[in-house]
Amino acid sequence: MALRILFDDSAVLPDPASAVGSVLHPDEVEPLAELGELFSALIDDLGAQSDAAYLADPRWDDVVRAAAKANRIMRSHEP
């Protein structure tokens, strides 16, 4: 569900720059763009495979690191 929201519904990950001002702060663009690139490559390669296949892929750790970085920056804007 989170993927559907980030990629399809809000289109934040495919183009984070377009969400600045409405959903994102400017400093969130770079880490979300990196996350989008990493995750898009994984989705392109693995498609509808199981969660286990995604978790077992050696690139998954890079996705997790990018997501953690984006999360830290996004949380820094919380009141």
Contact map, one row per residue, 1 for C-alpha under 8 A:
1111100000000000000000000000000000000000000000000000000000000000000000000000000
1111110000000000000000000000000000000000000000000000000000000000000000000000000
1111111100000000000000000000000000000000000000000000000000000000000000000000000
1111111110000000000000000000000000000000000000000000000000000000000000000000000
1111111111100000000000000000000000000000000000000000000000000000000000000000000
0111111111111000000000000000000000000000000000000000000000000000000000000000000
0011111111111100000000000000000000000000000000000000000000000000000000000000000
0011111111100000000000000000000000000000000000000000000000000000000000000000000
0001111111100000000000000000000000000000000000000000000000000000000000000000000
0000111111110000000000000000000000000000000000000000000000000000000000000000000
0000111111111111000000000000000000000000000000000000000000000000000000000000000
0000011001111111111000000000000100000000000000000000000000000000000000000000000
0000011000111111000000000000000110110000000000000000000000000000000000000000000
0000001000111111000000000000000010011000000000000000000000000000000000000000000
0000000000111111111000000000000010000000000000000000000000000000000000000000000
0000000000111111111100010001100110000000000000000000000000000000000000000000000
0000000000010011111100000100100000000000000000000000000000000000000000000000000
0000000000010011111100000000000000000000000000000000000000000000000000000000000
0000000000010011111111110000000000000000000000000000000000000000000000000000000
0000000000000001111111111100100000000000000000000000000000000000000000000000000
0000000000000000001111111100000000000000000000000000000000000000000000000000000
0000000000000000001111110000000000000000000000000000000000000000000000000000000
0000000000000000001111111000000000000000000000000000000000000000000000000000000
0000000000000001001111111101100000000000000000000000000000000000000000000000000
0000000000000000000110111111100000000000000000000000000000000000000000000000000
0000000000000000100110011111100000000000000000000000000000000000000000000000000
0000000000000000000000001111111000000000000000000000000000000000000000001000000
0000000000000001000000011111111100000000000000000000000000000000000001001100000
0000000000000001100100011111111110000000000000000000000000000000000000000000000
0000000000000000000000000011111111000000000000000000000000000000000000000000000
0000000000000000000000000011111111100000000000000000000000000000011011000000000
0000000000011001000000000001111111110000000000000000000000000000011001000000000
0000000000001111000000000000111111111000000000000000000000000000000000000000000
0000000000000000000000000000011111111100000000000000000000000000010000000000000
0000000000001000000000000000001111111110000000000000000000000010011001000000000
0000000000001100000000000000000111111111000000000000000000000000000000000000000
0000000000000100000000000000000011111111100000000000000000000000000000000000000
0000000000000000000000000000000001111111110000000000000000100110000000000000000
0000000000000000000000000000000000111111111000000000000000000010000000000000000
0000000000000000000000000000000000011111111100000000000000000000000000000000000
0000000000000000000000000000000000001111111110000000000000000000000000000000000
0000000000000000000000000000000000000111111111100000010000100000000000000000000
0000000000000000000000000000000000000011111111110000000000000000000000000000000
0000000000000000000000000000000000000001111111100000000000000000000000000000000
0000000000000000000000000000000000000000111111100000000000000000000000000000000
0000000000000000000000000000000000000000011111111000110000000000000000000000000
0000000000000000000000000000000000000000011111111000000000000000000000000000000
0000000000000000000000000000000000000000001001111100000000000000000000000000000
0000000000000000000000000000000000000000000001111110110000000000000000000000000
0000000000000000000000000000000000000000000000011111110000000000000000000000000
0000000000000000000000000000000000000000000000001111111000000000000000000000000
0000000000000000000000000000000000000000000000000111111100000000000000000000000
0000000000000000000000000000000000000000000001001111111110000000000000000000000
0000000000000000000000000000000000000000010001001111111110010000000000000000000
0000000000000000000000000000000000000000000000000011111111010000000000000000000
0000000000000000000000000000000000000000000000000001111111010000000000000000000
0000000000000000000000000000000000000000000000000000111111110000000000000000000
0000000000000000000000000000000000000000000000000000001111111000000000000000000
0000000000000000000000000000000000000100010000000000000011111110000000000000000
0000000000000000000000000000000000000000000000000000011111111111000000000000000
0000000000000000000000000000000000000000000000000000000001111111100000000000000
0000000000000000000000000000000000000100000000000000000000111111110000000000000
0000000000000000000000000000000000100110000000000000000000111111111000000000000
0000000000000000000000000000000000000000000000000000000000011111111100000000000
0000000000000000000000000000000000000000000000000000000000001111111110000000000
0000000000000000000000000000001101100000000000000000000000000111111111000000000
0000000000000000000000000000001100100000000000000000000000000011111111100000000
0000000000000000000000000000000000000000000000000000000000000001111111110000000
0000000000000000000000000000001000000000000000000000000000000000111111111000000
0000000000000000000000000001001100100000000000000000000000000000011111111100000
0000000000000000000000000000000000000000000000000000000000000000001111111110000
0000000000000000000000000000000000000000000000000000000000000000000111111111000
0000000000000000000000000011000000000000000000000000000000000000000011111111100
0000000000000000000000000001000000000000000000000000000000000000000001111111110
0000000000000000000000000000000000000000000000000000000000000000000000111111110
0000000000000000000000000000000000000000000000000000000000000000000000011111110
0000000000000000000000000000000000000000000000000000000000000000000000001111111
0000000000000000000000000000000000000000000000000000000000000000000000000111111
0000000000000000000000000000000000000000000000000000000000000000000000000000111
